């Protein structure tokens, strides 16, 4: 079983685009598919940027 089960399979493509955009913003070069050669710091910066953007989007929705 995959560790990254997506609750809404139709959202997979949008999530990939979102991840690539966040990676680009923090200067991490992601490739399509497996990115196991990333350092923990690089992977964390991509994930952190994704969370930051999600929070900003949520906060904009509150206004």
C-alpha positions as CSV (number, residue, x, y, z in Angstrom):
1,X,0.0,0.0,0.0
2,X,1.3,3.5,-0.9
3,X,2.1,5.9,1.9
4,X,0.7,8.8,-0.1
5,X,-3.0,7.8,-0.5
6,X,-5.0,10.7,-1.9
7,X,-8.5,11.0,-0.6
8,X,-9.8,12.4,-3.9
9,X,-7.9,10.7,-6.8
10,X,-9.1,13.4,-9.2
11,X,-7.0,16.0,-7.3
12,X,-3.7,14.2,-7.9
13,X,-2.8,16.3,-10.9
14,X,-3.6,19.6,-9.2
15,X,-1.6,18.5,-6.2
16,X,1.4,17.7,-8.4
17,X,1.2,21.1,-10.0
18,X,0.9,22.7,-6.6
19,X,4.0,20.8,-5.4
20,X,6.0,21.8,-8.5
21,X,5.0,25.5,-8.1
22,X,6.1,25.4,-4.4
23,X,9.4,23.8,-5.2
24,X,10.1,26.3,-7.9
25,X,9.4,29.2,-5.4
26,X,12.0,27.8,-2.9
27,X,14.5,26.9,-5.6
28,X,14.3,23.1,-5.4
29,X,14.5,21.4,-8.8
30,X,11.9,18.6,-8.8
31,X,11.5,16.2,-11.6
32,X,8.4,14.2,-12.6
33,X,8.1,11.0,-10.6
34,X,10.5,9.8,-7.9
35,X,12.6,12.5,-6.2
36,X,14.3,10.4,-3.6
37,X,17.6,12.1,-4.2
38,X,16.4,15.3,-2.4
39,X,17.9,16.2,0.9
40,X,15.6,16.3,4.0
41,X,16.1,20.1,4.0
42,X,15.0,20.4,0.4
43,X,11.9,18.2,0.9
44,X,11.0,20.1,4.0
45,X,11.3,23.4,2.3
46,X,8.9,22.3,-0.4
47,X,6.4,20.9,2.1
48,X,6.8,24.1,4.3
49,X,6.1,26.3,1.3
50,X,3.0,24.2,0.4
51,X,1.7,24.6,4.0
52,X,2.4,28.4,3.9
53,X,0.5,28.8,0.7
54,X,-2.4,26.8,2.0
55,X,-2.6,28.9,5.1
56,X,-2.5,32.1,3.1
57,X,-5.3,30.9,0.9
58,X,-7.4,29.9,3.9
59,X,-6.8,33.3,5.5
60,X,-7.8,35.1,2.3
61,X,-11.1,33.1,2.4
62,X,-11.8,34.3,5.9
63,X,-11.8,38.0,4.8
